[in-house]
Amino acid sequence: MPIYVGNLSYTATQEDVEAVFAEYGTVKRVQLPVDRETGRKRGFGFVEMSTDAEEDAAIEALDGAEWMGRDLRVNKARPREERRSGGGGGGGGWGNNRQSGGGGYRSEQF
């Protein structure tokens, strides 16, 4: 299972992250997601290692460790949750809703 690495420096490269994790075993893959609009790194990533024991050793050693001026958050990655499609629910009162007086809020909220 991949390792989640949070609070990464935005200047950290895949090679930087791989070098740090290689101290605890064989790194199979490093993924640093980038923002679709800006192309900038998002400050987190995922690391895959060869064995569970290597992953556990890396997590134990690096979670909370200071690296590149930041305290890392390192743990087992959770499966990605599916997002609901449809763009929202049934008229939560936001937007230009004439029934709510045009202010964007439902009157019952105040």
Buried (B, 14 or more C-beta within 10 A) or exposed (E): EBBBBBBBBEEBEBEBBBEBBBEBBEBEEBEBEEEEEEEEBBBBBBBBBEEEEBBBBBBEBBBEEEBBEBEBBBEEBEEEEEEEEEEEEEEEBEEEBEEBEEEEBBEEEE
